[in-house]
Amino acid sequence: MTDFSSVKGKVAVVTGAAEGLGKAISKCYAENGMKVVVADINTTKGLELVKEIKSQGGEASFIKADMSKEEDVKEMVDFAIKAYGKLDGIVNNAGLGAPNRPIHEYSTDEFDYLTSINLKGVFMGVKYGVEAILKSKSSGGFVINNASLAGIMGNSSMSLYTATKHGVIGITKSASLDYAQHNITINSICPGTFRTAIWGDAPEELIQQYAKNLSPNGRLGDPKEVAHLALFLASDLARYISGAAISIDAASSAGKITPAEWSNPEILN
């Protein structure tokens, strides 16, 4: 069995942690002995997650943080240091989607709002997170930026979102070089289509139809799959991985599927 004991006792901030992928990452970290600072703008759901983690024997604290506001980001990192005495890692997961439309139909206000979270928020998370990790003299510092499938390929009617996620990967690659000599790994995770709250109360039949259309393997991803990747990147098993944009999308970003008849379909029988 692979040993993830190297993460035990590490302190990590997870932004956008109250739901979806951030929640799954926070729970996975806590289950493996990490001390988690749950950061989100949703106080109710953030506190519920902390309560859930603690009820299962984990360590976690909540702080309300708007990643578009510099003072909130600073306070979030300071809170982690005050609560646990150090910071080993930060997962910049908080982000926003955008309505699908051609670029000429977006407003500059929409551009400013989306980039304030998806790009500026990640920049500030890396900036203040790395400063705290350096001051903590962490022996296994890490930064994980949640990009997207849209960070490594284009998509019609998604210009603004795609631009922000490409920017996240650009920050990841450049920053990884800045801090490699200080043993801080910086990577991006690029999820495809996952089963999260974004689907709301959509009928299961509709979700399954979307899954067949959007994912090469015909299913939506489970948030736990992203969480396991984030756990690996936080561990000593991944100390030689940095500057990477790792897709987790059932091959969605690998290319276009061209239907072809198999010469020996009986192999499936």
Secondary structure, DSSP 8 states (H G I E B T S, - for coil): ----GGGTT-EEEEES-SSHHHHHHHHHHHHTT-EEEEEES-HHHHHHHHHHHHHTT-EEEEEE--TT-HHHHHHHHHHHHHHHS---EEEE----------GGGS-HHHHHHHHHHHTHHHHHHHHHHHHHHHHHT-TT-EEEEE--GGGTS--TT-HHHHHHHHHHHHHHHHHHHHHGGGT-EEEEEEE-SB-SGGGTT--HHHHHHHHHHH-TTSS-B-HHHHHHHHHHHHSGGGTT--S-EEEESTTGGG--------S-GGGG-
